[in-house]
Amino acid sequence: MKQATITSLKRVVTTDEIASVKEKLCVKDQNETVLLECLEILSKKIPSRKIIIESKIGRIVKRLRCHKDTKVRQLAQRVCKEWNNFFKTQNNLVPVEVKYDLVTTKKRETVKKFIAQSFELESNSKLVCDLESSVFSHCKKLVNNQYQKISRNMADIVEDR
């Protein structure tokens, strides 16, 4: 076994790498061996959706699924299938709720109680938990001045009604 480099990882893709592969794939009447090499490179990588869309590499690979050479066609289909399966499984992942230190947990519980009192709900209700969680996420998962300010403003808006 040899040590892996950062660029050898499946999810690490450089735009230069994609651009060079795209350039080779876009050549009209390209040799099948070059197409197979390029598709092999792409099969070892899973670029982000943003890179696939911006570089339009997805469209090119999709077009190659109808290529006259069966090996090129099969490899292009495999690449498309791999990418699609990866993004489907990514969407189905449930975010993990991390346990925080005691101070953060207490402050978050206090804010939940504060929101619950303002809305006249129980502090463990789904709405209260979702509101607090979205404020916490908005504040980059930090209990800081912005977090407290948004929480207070939310409660003040409800009390003004």
N, C-alpha and C positions, 0 to 999 in steps of 0.2 A: 504494500500500500504506500502511496506517496501522498504528501500533504496537498490538500486542495487549496487553490488560490481563490480569491474572491470572484474573479471572472469565470471560474469553472462552475460556479453554483448555478443551478437551473433558473432561479428567479432574478439573477443579476445579468442584465442585458444593457449593453451600451448602444446609444443611438448610432454611433459610427458603424458598429457591427451590423445593425439592421439596415442602415443605409447602403453598405457595401453589398449585402445579400440582395437587397431590393434592386440595386443597380444591375446585378448579374441576372436576376430573374426577369427584368423588364426588357432585356435585349430580345429583339424579334428573331425567331428561328434559332434560339439558343440550343446548344448541344445538350443532349439528355444527361450526359455525365455531369455537366456543370449544374444543371437543374437539380439532379439528385444530391450532389454535394451541398448545394445551398439549402435544400429541404432537410438534409441530414443535420446541418448546423441549426436550423430552426427547430427541429424536433428535440434537440438537446436543451432548448431554452423555452421559457414561458414569459414573454414580455408582458408588461402591464397593459391593461385595456387602453390606457392613454397612448402608449407608444404604438400599439396595433392600429389605433384609429388615426393618429397623427401621421404616421409613416405610410399608412395605407397598405401595409404588408399583408394584412388580413385579406384584403380584396384580391391581391395578387395570388396568394396561396389558394384562395377559394377558386379562382379561375383555373389554376393548375389541376384542380380535381377533374376537369374535363379534358385534360391533355391527351394526345393520341397515344403516347407511350404508357403502357400499363403500370410500370414501376413508378414513374413520376406521378401518375394519377393516384396510385395506392398510398404513396408516401405523403402526398398533399392531403389526402383524406385523413390519414393518421394524425398529421400535424393539426389539422382543423379540429378533429375529434378530441385530441389531447388538450388543446387550449380551451375548447368549449367545456369539457368535463371539469377542468381545473376551476374555471370561473363559476360553474354551477355549484361545485362543492364549496367554494369560497363564500358564495351567497348563503349557503345553508348553515354555515358555522354560527354557533351561538356565542356571543361575546362572554368572556369570563369576567365575573365580578371579583375583583381583587379585594382582599381584606386590607384595611388601612390601619394606621396607628390609632391609639386610643383617643388622642386629641381630635383627629380628623373625624373619627366615628362619632364622638360626642357632639361635635359641631354640626355634623350632618343630621343627627337625630334631633337636635334642637331646631334646626331649620325645618325639618319635617313637621315637628310639633307646631311650629310657628305658622307654617302654610296650612296645616290641618285646622288650626283655630280660625284662621282667616276665612277658610272655605266652609267651616263648620262640618268637618269630616273627621274620621278617625285617622290617627297619624300613620297607621300601617295600611291605609287604603291604596289601591293601585294608582289612582290619580295623583295622590300626594307623592308617592314614591317616584312616579314617572316625571312629575314636575321638578322635584328636587334633583333627580338623576340628570335631566336635561340641562338644568342650570349648572350642575357640577361638571358635566361634559363641556358645556360652553366655556367654562372657566378653565379649561385644559386640565380637569381633574385635580384642581387645587382649591383648597379652602383659603381663599385670600380676600382682600378688601372688595374686589369685584364680585366675588361669590356672595358675600354678605350684603352688598349694596343691591344686587339684583333680587336677592331673596326678600329684602325689606321692601323694595319697590313693588314687587309682586303682591305682597301682603297689603301694602298701602293702597294699591289700585282696587283691591277687593273691598277694603274697609270704606273707601270713598263712595262706593255704590250704595 
